[in-house]
Amino acid sequence: MSSADEVTVDTVERVSGTGIPIRGNDIDTDQVIPARFMKVVTFDGLGQFAFFDQRFDDDDEEKDHPMNEDRFRDASIMAVNANFGCGSSREHAPQALMRWGIDALIGESFAEIFAGNCLALGIPTVTADHETVTAIQDWIDTNPDGEIDIDVANEVVRYGDEEVAVTVEDAQRRALVDGVWDTTALMKSNSGAVADTANSLPYLADDD
């Protein structure tokens, strides 16, 4: 069996971890990752530049920002507000968040392209109303070491003694739960079938 045949696509049925609250509506992708940090060959190392201009002043001194607080250093679930990820379609934004350590986002709403770019990385973007999201953000502030569990399959978030309903867009939920979100890995895992199909096509077959 070739290494390509051994490729598997992970399912994402649930995500658990501690949280970090990022408050404010209409946080765009330029805030998530400033354009000057996008001149890279690979996405490696982008995590250190996530929210850079919100975290540091012109002298690279730290500002007051949740991502600079020790209590949130190991957070993997980001709680945000409305229209998060708006602006440009740069895929560097979710790449930077993932490399900082974020595995999932809970928010009031997400820009469609940003949510799609998150899905391509296996990062759920689940939504809830303003009151629910604010309650989660407030709880995280008080319980930075508290565990949050996002049940993607059943559209439920559990934290503390609370269990709240959230929404996972249908196509996103199916892709994550069925393990078809990573199209590159999916093609590699089916490379044998792809090759067989290609060989059966007369216009692709080698001439004798």
VOKOL-327842 format. One record per residue: residue number from 1; residue in three letters; chain; x, y, z of N, C-alpha, C in turn. Coordinates in nm, 4 decimals, decimal comma. Layout:
<nodes>
  num  residu  chaine       n_X       n_Y       n_Z      ca_X      ca_Y      ca_Z       c_X       c_Y       c_Z
  NUM     ALA       A         X         Y         Z         X         Y         Z         X         Y         Z
...
</nodes>
This chain:
<nodes>
  num  residu  chaine       n_X       n_Y       n_Z      ca_X      ca_Y      ca_Z       c_X       c_Y       c_Z
    1     MET       A    0,0859   -0,1197    0,0000    0,0000    0,0000    0,0000    0,0890    0,1240    0,0000
    2     SER       A    0,0604    0,2173   -0,0879    0,1409    0,3386   -0,0969    0,1064    0,4317    0,0174
    3     SER       A    0,1967    0,5282    0,0432    0,1720    0,6243    0,1495    0,0489    0,7075    0,1199
    4     ALA       A    0,0203    0,7329   -0,0089   -0,0974    0,8114   -0,0446   -0,2244    0,7393   -0,0048
    5     ASP       A   -0,2237    0,6043   -0,0164   -0,3420    0,5272    0,0201   -0,3672    0,5303    0,1701
    6     GLU       A   -0,2662    0,5656    0,2500   -0,2798    0,5637    0,3941   -0,3279    0,6974    0,4507
    7     VAL       A   -0,3451    0,7960    0,3651   -0,3902    0,9268    0,4105   -0,5346    0,9177    0,4588
    8     THR       A   -0,5619    0,9739    0,5746   -0,6980    0,9783    0,6267   -0,7354    1,1234    0,6561
    9     VAL       A   -0,8642    1,1515    0,6522   -0,9143    1,2848    0,6843   -0,9798    1,2781    0,8214
   10     ASP       A   -0,9359    1,3623    0,9127   -0,9907    1,3619    1,0476   -1,1332    1,4169    1,0493
   11     THR       A   -1,2146    1,3572    1,1335   -1,3461    1,4154    1,1601   -1,3318    1,5167    1,2734
   12     VAL       A   -1,4200    1,6147    1,2752   -1,4208    1,7146    1,3824   -1,5624    1,7170    1,4393
   13     GLU       A   -1,5877    1,6252    1,5329   -1,7207    1,6159    1,5928   -1,7338    1,7026    1,7174
   14     ARG       A   -1,6211    1,7292    1,7827   -1,6241    1,8145    1,9005   -1,4862    1,8753    1,9212
   15     VAL       A   -1,4854    1,9917    1,9845   -1,3608    2,0606    2,0179   -1,3709    2,1052    2,1630
   16     SER       A   -1,2678    2,0794    2,2412   -1,2675    2,1174    2,3819   -1,1396    2,1936    2,4145
   17     GLY       A   -1,1505    2,2849    2,5089   -1,0337    2,3599    2,5516   -1,0748    2,4821    2,6311
   18     THR       A   -0,9768    2,5581    2,6744   -1,0073    2,6822    2,7434   -1,0306    2,7929    2,6412
   19     GLY       A   -1,0896    2,9033    2,6880   -1,1310    3,0070    2,5953   -1,0544    3,1371    2,6082
   20     ILE       A   -1,0732    3,2221    2,5078   -1,0219    3,3583    2,5103   -1,1282    3,4486    2,4485
   21     PRO       A   -1,1667    3,5564    2,5169   -1,2684    3,6467    2,4622   -1,2049    3,7608    2,3824
   22     ILE       A   -1,2513    3,7782    2,2600   -1,2094    3,8910    2,1776   -1,3352    3,9715    2,1477
   23     ARG       A   -1,3498    4,0841    2,2129   -1,4749    4,1586    2,2053   -1,4715    4,2649    2,0956
   24     GLY       A   -1,5891    4,2893    2,0381   -1,6015    4,3926    1,9371   -1,6613    4,3393    1,8085
   25     ASN       A   -1,7451    4,4195    1,7450   -1,8055    4,3826    1,6181   -1,7163    4,4248    1,5011
   26     ASP       A   -1,7371    4,3611    1,3870   -1,6708    4,3988    1,2612   -1,5188    4,3959    1,2706
   27     ILE       A   -1,4656    4,2990    1,3415   -1,3201    4,2808    1,3452   -1,2791    4,2169    1,2132
   28     ASP       A   -1,2031    4,2925    1,1329   -1,1732    4,2447    0,9979   -1,0422    4,1668    0,9926
   29     THR       A   -1,0168    4,1097    0,8756   -0,8995    4,0228    0,8613   -0,7688    4,1013    0,8673
   30     ASP       A   -0,7738    4,2322    0,8388   -0,6530    4,3129    0,8494   -0,6131    4,3320    0,9950
   31     GLN       A   -0,7125    4,3302    1,0849   -0,6813    4,3345    1,2268   -0,6282    4,1986    1,2730
   32     VAL       A   -0,6859    4,0922    1,2192   -0,6423    3,9577    1,2585   -0,4985    3,9335    1,2165
   33     ILE       A   -0,4634    3,9723    1,0926   -0,3252    3,9587    1,0461   -0,2953    4,0743    0,9506
   34     PRO       A   -0,2208    4,1755    0,9957   -0,1879    4,2896    0,9106   -0,1180    4,2470    0,7817
   35     ALA       A   -0,1454    4,3201    0,6738   -0,0978    4,2822    0,5406    0,0534    4,2692    0,5322
   36     ARG       A    0,1267    4,3490    0,6108    0,2738    4,3462    0,5998    0,3330    4,2128    0,6437
   37     PHE       A    0,2551    4,1313    0,7159    0,3062    4,0013    0,7604    0,2663    3,8882    0,6654
   38     MET       A    0,2049    3,9241    0,5534    0,1587    3,8218    0,4599    0,2612    3,7896    0,3525
   39     LYS       A    0,3749    3,8566    0,3565    0,4777    3,8328    0,2546    0,5652    3,7151    0,2964
   40     VAL       A    0,5023    3,5988    0,3012    0,5715    3,4781    0,3463    0,5555    3,3691    0,2416
   41     VAL       A    0,6503    3,2781    0,2388    0,6442    3,1663    0,1455    0,5491    3,0591    0,1976
   42     THR       A    0,5518    3,0359    0,3287    0,4609    2,9413    0,3928    0,3884    3,0142    0,5054
   43     PHE       A    0,2887    2,9463    0,5642    0,2136    3,0058    0,6744    0,2822    2,9863    0,8091
   44     ASP       A    0,3906    2,9107    0,8109    0,4608    2,8840    0,9364    0,5026    3,0146    1,0027
   45     GLY       A    0,4795    3,0249    1,1324    0,5221    3,1416    1,2074    0,4232    3,2563    1,2097
   46     LEU       A    0,3114    3,2431    1,1369    0,2141    3,3521    1,1339    0,1477    3,3760    1,2695
   47     GLY       A    0,1438    3,2734    1,3535    0,0743    3,2851    1,4805    0,1242    3,3994    1,5669
   48     GLN       A    0,2530    3,4265    1,5626    0,3089    3,5328    1,6474    0,2633    3,6716    1,6036
   49     PHE       A    0,2092    3,6808    1,4802    0,1662    3,8101    1,4292    0,0152    3,8289    1,4348
   50     ALA       A   -0,0575    3,7317    1,4889   -0,2026    3,7446    1,5005   -0,2384    3,8647    1,5868
   51     PHE       A   -0,3274    3,9496    1,5381   -0,3720    4,0708    1,6083   -0,2547    4,1602    1,6491
   52     PHE       A   -0,1511    4,1623    1,5685   -0,0267    4,2297    1,6081   -0,0477    4,3768    1,6423
   53     ASP       A   -0,1206    4,4491    1,5574   -0,1358    4,5930    1,5808   -0,2298    4,6237    1,6970
   54     GLN       A   -0,3115    4,5273    1,7352   -0,3942    4,5439    1,8542   -0,3180    4,5054    1,9813
   55     ARG       A   -0,2127    4,4281    1,9633   -0,1372    4,3777    2,0782   -0,0130    4,4595    2,1102
   56     PHE       A    0,0417    4,5305    2,0090    0,1686    4,6015    2,0284    0,1607    4,7422    1,9715
   57     ASP       A    0,2332    4,8342    2,0359    0,2392    4,9711    1,9842    0,3536    4,9831    1,8839
   58     ASP       A    0,3818    5,1059    1,8388    0,4847    5,1272    1,7370    0,6246    5,0929    1,7861
   59     ASP       A    0,6411    5,0852    1,9170    0,7711    5,0483    1,9742    0,7750    4,9015    2,0158
   60     ASP       A    0,6754    4,8250    1,9671    0,6634    4,6819    1,9980    0,6437    4,6548    2,1467
   61     GLU       A    0,5909    4,7539    2,2171    0,5546    4,7339    2,3574    0,4120    4,6799    2,3639
   62     GLU       A    0,3875    4,5902    2,4577    0,2568    4,5266    2,4670    0,1475    4,6253    2,5061
   63     LYS       A    0,0333    4,6124    2,4389   -0,0870    4,6850    2,4763   -0,1735    4,5950    2,5634
   64     ASP       A   -0,2817    4,6515    2,6138   -0,3795    4,5744    2,6902   -0,4659    4,4954    2,5926
   65     HIS       A   -0,4406    4,3670    2,5821   -0,5137    4,2815    2,4877   -0,5174    4,1402    2,5445
   66     PRO       A   -0,6307    4,0699    2,5283   -0,6407    3,9341    2,5852   -0,5296    3,8396    2,5404
   67     MET       A   -0,4834    3,8537    2,4159   -0,3808    3,7614    2,3666   -0,2444    3,7867    2,4281
   68     ASN       A   -0,2306    3,8964    2,5033   -0,1068    3,9235    2,5755   -0,1134    3,8793    2,7215
   69     GLU       A   -0,2289    3,8309    2,7651   -0,2468    3,7931    2,9050   -0,2071    3,6467    2,9274
   70     ASP       A   -0,1276    3,6243    3,0294   -0,0799    3,4890    3,0592   -0,1951    3,3912    3,0803
   71     ARG       A   -0,3043    3,4393    3,1390   -0,4140    3,3476    3,1709   -0,4816    3,2917    3,0471
   72     PHE       A   -0,4587    3,3534    2,9306   -0,5196    3,3036    2,8069   -0,4183    3,2410    2,7121
   73     ARG       A   -0,2949    3,2242    2,7555   -0,1875    3,1784    2,6667   -0,2171    3,0429    2,6029
   74     ASP       A   -0,2843    2,9553    2,6762   -0,3087    2,8197    2,6256   -0,4502    2,8022    2,5714
   75     ALA       A   -0,5212    2,9117    2,5504   -0,6591    2,9032    2,5027   -0,6645    2,8460    2,3610
   76     SER       A   -0,7700    2,7705    2,3338   -0,7868    2,7130    2,2011   -0,9241    2,7429    2,1397
   77     ILE       A   -1,0110    2,8085    2,2170   -1,1437    2,8446    2,1671   -1,1614    2,9949    2,1828
   78     MET       A   -1,1887    3,0638    2,0722   -1,2022    3,2094    2,0731   -1,3494    3,2468    2,0678
   79     ALA       A   -1,3920    3,3327    2,1595   -1,5303    3,3800    2,1636   -1,5336    3,5236    2,1124
   80     VAL       A   -1,6051    3,5456    2,0026   -1,6045    3,6744    1,9343   -1,7471    3,7255    1,9166
   81     ASN       A   -1,7602    3,8445    1,8606   -1,8933    3,9027    1,8441   -1,9391    3,8989    1,6986
   82     ALA       A   -2,0010    4,0063    1,6502   -2,0687    4,0016    1,5205   -1,9764    4,0369    1,4037
   83     ASN       A   -1,9987    3,9674    1,2918   -1,9300    3,9941    1,1652   -1,7788    3,9801    1,1778
   84     PHE       A   -1,7364    3,8815    1,2525   -1,5939    3,8571    1,2710   -1,5342    3,8045    1,1402
   85     GLY       A   -1,4152    3,8552    1,1044   -1,3465    3,8083    0,9840   -1,3927    3,8766    0,8572
   86     CYS       A   -1,4562    3,9928    0,8699   -1,5003    4,0656    0,7506   -1,3788    4,1285    0,6817
   87     GLY       A   -1,4037    4,1993    0,5715   -1,2936    4,2626    0,4997   -1,2427    4,1751    0,3880
   88     SER       A   -1,1121    4,1666    0,3737   -1,0532    4,0915    0,2630   -1,0697    3,9415    0,2844
   89     SER       A   -1,0467    3,8673    0,1776   -1,0659    3,7216    0,1820   -0,9400    3,6467    0,2210
   90     ARG       A   -0,8393    3,7161    0,2740   -0,7086    3,6529    0,2992   -0,7206    3,5293    0,3876
   91     GLU       A   -0,6697    3,4185    0,3361   -0,6704    3,2945    0,4139   -0,5674    3,2967    0,5250
   92     HIS       A   -0,4793    3,3969    0,5224   -0,3790    3,4089    0,6275   -0,4429    3,4332    0,7646
   93     ALA       A   -0,5644    3,4902    0,7679   -0,6277    3,5219    0,8959   -0,6548    3,3963    0,9789
   94     PRO       A   -0,7307    3,2977    0,9276   -0,7482    3,1760    1,0074   -0,6191    3,0967    1,0237
   95     GLN       A   -0,5293    3,1063    0,9261   -0,3992    3,0397    0,9408   -0,3244    3,0961    1,0609
   96     ALA       A   -0,3281    3,2288    1,0782   -0,2591    3,2910    1,1918   -0,3237    3,2509    1,3232
   97     LEU       A   -0,4582    3,2493    1,3271   -0,5272    3,2096    1,4500   -0,4966    3,0640    1,4846
   98     MET       A   -0,4988    2,9768    1,3838   -0,4691    2,8354    1,4084   -0,3279    2,8181    1,4629
   99     ARG       A   -0,2339    2,8928    1,4076   -0,0958    2,8797    1,4519   -0,0712    2,9478    1,5860
  100     TRP       A   -0,1590    3,0371    1,6260   -0,1524    3,0904    1,7630   -0,2037    2,9866    1,8614
  101     GLY       A   -0,2937    2,8985    1,8149   -0,3450    2,7921    1,9003   -0,4951    2,7749    1,8989
  102     ILE       A   -0,5658    2,8471    1,8126   -0,7116    2,8415    1,8101   -0,7610    2,7225    1,7271
  103     ASP       A   -0,8493    2,6426    1,7879   -0,9068    2,5251    1,7222   -1,0532    2,5452    1,6843
  104     ALA       A   -1,1191    2,6465    1,7403   -1,2605    2,6705    1,7113   -1,2965    2,8119    1,7534
  105     LEU       A   -1,4024    2,8652    1,6918   -1,4510    2,9973    1,7281   -1,6007    2,9918    1,7555
  106     ILE       A   -1,6424    3,0641    1,8588   -1,7838    3,0849    1,8895   -1,8109    3,2332    1,8701
  107     GLY       A   -1,9106    3,2679    1,7900   -1,9373    3,4086    1,7662   -2,0822    3,4355    1,7314
  108     GLU       A   -2,1158    3,5631    1,7239   -2,2515    3,6006    1,6839   -2,2717    3,5790    1,5346
  109     SER       A   -2,1702    3,6133    1,4561   -2,1741    3,5886    1,3121   -2,0333    3,6012    1,2557
  110     PHE       A   -2,0128    3,5378    1,1404   -1,8820    3,5379    1,0750   -1,8980    3,5770    0,9288
  111     ALA       A   -1,7983    3,6454    0,8751   -1,7966    3,6715    0,7319   -1,7897    3,5378    0,6589
  112     GLU       A   -1,8632    3,5277    0,5503   -1,8788    3,3979    0,4824   -1,7459    3,3417    0,4340
  113     ILE       A   -1,6622    3,4250    0,3719   -1,5350    3,3742    0,3198   -1,4425    3,3342    0,4339
  114     PHE       A   -1,4415    3,4132    0,5410   -1,3600    3,3772    0,6570   -1,4018    3,2411    0,7118
  115     ALA       A   -1,5331    3,2190    0,7255   -1,5823    3,0905    0,7757   -1,5416    2,9774    0,6828
  116     GLY       A   -1,5465    3,0026    0,5519   -1,5037    2,9008    0,4556   -1,3555    2,8695    0,4675
  117     ASN       A   -1,2742    2,9728    0,4882   -1,1310    2,9507    0,5060   -1,1022    2,8748    0,6357
  118     CYS       A   -1,1823    2,9002    0,7389   -1,1681    2,8246    0,8630   -1,2029    2,6776    0,8406
  119     LEU       A   -1,3106    2,6537    0,7666   -1,3524    2,5161    0,7399   -1,2426    2,4389    0,6689
  120     ALA       A   -1,1724    2,5036    0,5768   -1,0642    2,4374    0,5037   -0,9515    2,3928    0,5952
  121     LEU       A   -0,9477    2,4473    0,7178   -0,8472    2,4083    0,8163   -0,9056    2,3185    0,9249
  122     GLY       A   -1,0351    2,2869    0,9141   -1,0992    2,2046    1,0157   -1,1324    2,2822    1,1418
  123     ILE       A   -1,1497    2,4143    1,1299   -1,1815    2,4998    1,2438   -1,3302    2,5335    1,2404
  124     PRO       A   -1,4109    2,4842    1,3343   -1,5530    2,5187    1,3365   -1,5740    2,6655    1,3719
  125     THR       A   -1,6730    2,7279    1,3082   -1,7167    2,8630    1,3426   -1,8641    2,8531    1,3797
  126     VAL       A   -1,8930    2,8376    1,5071   -2,0305    2,8162    1,5528   -2,0896    2,9484    1,5992
  127     THR       A   -2,2198    2,9639    1,5828   -2,2825    3,0924    1,6127   -2,3915    3,0790    1,7186
  128     ALA       A   -2,4148    3,1907    1,7871   -2,5209    3,2005    1,8876   -2,5611    3,3472    1,8956
  129     ASP       A   -2,6697    3,3758    1,9667   -2,7149    3,5143    1,9752   -2,6239    3,5967    2,0671
  130     HIS       A   -2,6464    3,7275    2,0646   -2,5592    3,8204    2,1373   -2,5527    3,7882    2,2864
  131     GLU       A   -2,6682    3,7607    2,3461   -2,6718    3,7345    2,4903   -2,5925    3,6089    2,5252
  132     THR       A   -2,6063    3,5055    2,4436   -2,5347    3,3797    2,4696   -2,3847    3,3984    2,4563
  133     VAL       A   -2,3420    3,4663    2,3507   -2,1989    3,4876    2,3293   -2,1404    3,5755    2,4398
  134     THR       A   -2,2116    3,6809    2,4767   -2,1636    3,7687    2,5840   -2,1499    3,6925    2,7154
  135     ALA       A   -2,2458    3,6046    2,7443   -2,2384    3,5236    2,8667   -2,1161    3,4325    2,8637
  136     ILE       A   -2,0861    3,3760    2,7483   -1,9675    3,2901    2,7353   -1,8410    3,3724    2,7542
  137     GLN       A   -1,8347    3,4897    2,6922   -1,7171    3,5764    2,7082   -1,6972    3,6172    2,8538
  138     ASP       A   -1,8066    3,6528    2,9196   -1,7969    3,6917    3,0614   -1,7508    3,5746    3,1479
  139     TRP       A   -1,8012    3,4561    3,1186   -1,7619    3,3367    3,1945   -1,6134    3,3066    3,1742
  140     ILE       A   -1,5664    3,3220    3,0507   -1,4240    3,2990    3,0237   -1,3381    3,3966    3,1032
  141     ASP       A   -1,3800    3,5226    3,1065   -1,3053    3,6228    3,1832   -1,2910    3,5831    3,3294
  142     THR       A   -1,3972    3,5253    3,3838   -1,3973    3,4858    3,5248   -1,3326    3,3495    3,5457
  143     ASN       A   -1,3373    3,2658    3,4419   -1,2860    3,1284    3,4524   -1,1894    3,0985    3,3375
  144     PRO       A   -1,0745    3,1639    3,3352   -0,9823    3,1450    3,2222   -0,9295    3,0026    3,2082
  145     ASP       A   -0,9338    2,9269    3,3169   -0,8890    2,7873    3,3104   -1,0057    2,6905    3,2926
  146     GLY       A   -1,1263    2,7443    3,2759   -1,2442    2,6599    3,2627   -1,2557    2,5958    3,1257
  147     GLU       A   -1,3015    2,4723    3,1240   -1,3132    2,3958    2,9995   -1,4423    2,4310    2,9268
  148     ILE       A   -1,4295    2,4509    2,7972   -1,5429    2,4707    2,7081   -1,5471    2,3531    2,6124
  149     ASP       A   -1,6651    2,2971    2,5931   -1,6805    2,1832    2,5025   -1,7793    2,2215    2,3922
  150     ILE       A   -1,7326    2,2179    2,2694   -1,8187    2,2441    2,1542   -1,8532    2,1113    2,0888
  151     ASP       A   -1,9805    2,0754    2,0963   -2,0297    1,9540    2,0327   -2,0791    1,9944    1,8939
  152     VAL       A   -1,9932    1,9792    1,7945   -2,0259    2,0221    1,6582   -2,1413    1,9405    1,6023
  153     ALA       A   -2,1382    1,8102    1,6248   -2,2397    1,7216    1,5671   -2,3790    1,7558    1,6172
  154     ASN       A   -2,3906    1,7880    1,7473   -2,5224    1,8120    1,8068   -2,5523    1,9597    1,8305
  155     GLU       A   -2,4594    2,0472    1,7889   -2,4789    2,1917    1,7959   -2,5090    2,2386    1,9397
  156     VAL       A   -2,4171    2,2025    2,0279   -2,4297    2,2376    2,1689   -2,2932    2,2830    2,2206
  157     VAL       A   -2,2939    2,3856    2,3066   -2,1727    2,4272    2,3766   -2,1961    2,4101    2,5259
  158     ARG       A   -2,1008    2,3479    2,5930   -2,1091    2,3267    2,7376   -1,9916    2,3977    2,8046
  159     TYR       A   -2,0221    2,4705    2,9116   -1,9174    2,5372    2,9895   -1,9713    2,5562    3,1308
  160     GLY       A   -1,8865    2,5350    3,2282   -1,9329    2,5432    3,3671   -2,0525    2,4522    3,3875
  161     ASP       A   -2,1594    2,5081    3,4414   -2,2831    2,4316    3,4595   -2,3836    2,4597    3,3485
  162     GLU       A   -2,3390    2,5268    3,2440   -2,4286    2,5681    3,1367   -2,4185    2,4768    3,0147
  163     GLU       A   -2,5312    2,4616    2,9486   -2,5366    2,3930    2,8197   -2,6264    2,4770    2,7295
  164     VAL       A   -2,5709    2,5290    2,6199   -2,6458    2,6200    2,5335   -2,6461    2,5686    2,3897
  165     ALA       A   -2,7553    2,5947    2,3224   -2,7667    2,5579    2,1814   -2,6931    2,6596    2,0954
  166     VAL       A   -2,6214    2,6114    1,9973   -2,5541    2,6968    1,9009   -2,5904    2,6483    1,7607
  167     THR       A   -2,5480    2,7230    1,6616   -2,5757    2,6846    1,5234   -2,4453    2,6585    1,4500
  168     VAL       A   -2,4408    2,5468    1,3810   -2,3301    2,5173    1,2902   -2,3916    2,5060    1,1516
  169     GLU       A   -2,3488    2,5894    1,0601   -2,4056    2,5888    0,9254   -2,4049    2,4473    0,8700
  170     ASP       A   -2,5157    2,4063    0,8076   -2,5366    2,2658    0,7711   -2,4222    2,2067    0,6903
  171     ALA       A   -2,3792    2,2759    0,5858   -2,2721    2,2220    0,5012   -2,1422    2,2093    0,5803
  172     GLN       A   -2,1154    2,3075    0,6681   -1,9960    2,3011    0,7524   -2,0042    2,1828    0,8485
  173     ARG       A   -2,1182    2,1678    0,9118   -2,1330    2,0588    1,0086   -2,1140    1,9228    0,9410
  174     ARG       A   -2,1747    1,9031    0,8255   -2,1590    1,7752    0,7545   -2,0145    1,7508    0,7159
  175     ALA       A   -1,9487    1,8558    0,6654   -1,8093    1,8404    0,6230   -1,7189    1,8032    0,7400
  176     LEU       A   -1,7392    1,8675    0,8554   -1,6559    1,8401    0,9725   -1,6850    1,7034    1,0320
  177     VAL       A   -1,8123    1,6726    1,0483   -1,8507    1,5473    1,1134   -1,8217    1,4266    1,0241
  178     ASP       A   -1,8378    1,4445    0,8933   -1,8134    1,3334    0,8005   -1,6672    1,3247    0,7573
  179     GLY       A   -1,5862    1,4234    0,7962   -1,4445    1,4192    0,7632   -1,4145    1,4471    0,6172
  180     VAL       A   -1,4910    1,5386    0,5566   -1,4659    1,5718    0,4162   -1,4275    1,7195    0,4013
  181     TRP       A   -1,3843    1,7816    0,5114   -1,3481    1,9238    0,5068   -1,2128    1,9478    0,4416
  182     ASP       A   -1,1218    1,8523    0,4510   -0,9875    1,8682    0,3941   -0,9858    1,8060    0,2552
  183     THR       A   -1,0114    1,8865    0,1524   -1,0239    1,8329    0,0166   -0,8926    1,7766   -0,0361
  184     THR       A   -0,7804    1,8361    0,0043   -0,6516    1,7843   -0,0414   -0,6268    1,6444    0,0134
  185     ALA       A   -0,6465    1,6272    0,1447   -0,6290    1,4948    0,2045   -0,7300    1,3964    0,1488
  186     LEU       A   -0,8506    1,4442    0,1208   -0,9542    1,3569    0,0664   -0,9130    1,3033   -0,0697
  187     MET       A   -0,8581    1,3891   -0,1544   -0,8118    1,3436   -0,2856   -0,6957    1,2462   -0,2727
  188     LYS       A   -0,6038    1,2756   -0,1773   -0,4911    1,1851   -0,1581   -0,5374    1,0488   -0,1079
  189     SER       A   -0,6375    1,0483   -0,0191   -0,6850    0,9220    0,0359   -0,7568    0,8381   -0,0696
  190     ASN       A   -0,8008    0,9032   -0,1757   -0,8687    0,8324   -0,2839   -0,7846    0,8320   -0,4116
  191     SER       A   -0,6528    0,8424   -0,3948   -0,5657    0,8526   -0,5115   -0,5744    0,7304   -0,6018
  192     GLY       A   -0,5972    0,6141   -0,5413   -0,6100    0,4935   -0,6228   -0,7301    0,5002   -0,7150
  193     ALA       A   -0,8432    0,5418   -0,6598   -0,9646    0,5545   -0,7402   -0,9492    0,6613   -0,8472
  194     VAL       A   -0,8812    0,7710   -0,8122   -0,8572    0,8776   -0,9093   -0,7719    0,8254   -1,0238
  195     ALA       A   -0,6667    0,7498   -0,9907   -0,5790    0,6947   -1,0941   -0,6537    0,5966   -1,1828
  196     ASP       A   -0,7374    0,5122   -1,1228   -0,8143    0,4156   -1,2014   -0,9080    0,4865   -1,2989
  197     THR       A   -0,9731    0,5895   -1,2506   -1,0630    0,6652   -1,3375   -0,9858    0,7318   -1,4504
  198     ALA       A   -0,8711    0,7915   -1,4162   -0,7897    0,8566   -1,5197   -0,7440    0,7562   -1,6246
  199     ASN       A   -0,7045    0,6366   -1,5803   -0,6578    0,5346   -1,6739   -0,7685    0,4822   -1,7640
  200     SER       A   -0,8930    0,4957   -1,7182   -1,0051    0,4449   -1,7982   -1,0529    0,5448   -1,9027
  201     LEU       A   -1,0029    0,6666   -1,8952   -1,0452    0,7695   -1,9902   -0,9582    0,7619   -2,1155
  202     PRO       A   -1,0196    0,7422   -2,2293   -0,9409    0,7226   -2,3518   -0,8533    0,8421   -2,3882
  203     TYR       A   -0,8964    0,9620   -2,3532   -0,8166    1,0798   -2,3897   -0,7007    1,1035   -2,2932
  204     LEU       A   -0,6948    1,0234   -2,1836   -0,5815    1,0317   -2,0935   -0,4907    0,9100   -2,1017
  205     ALA       A   -0,5373    0,8055   -2,1674   -0,4602    0,6819   -2,1766   -0,3375    0,7029   -2,2653
  206     ASP       A   -0,2277    0,6347   -2,2278   -0,1062    0,6424   -2,3095   -0,1283    0,5759   -2,4429
  207     ASP       A   -0,0703    0,6345   -2,5453   -0,0790    0,5727   -2,6786    0,0145    0,4535   -2,6846
  208     ASP       A   -0,0299    0,3460   -2,7490    0,0553    0,2268   -2,7655    0,1561    0,2499   -2,8768
</nodes>
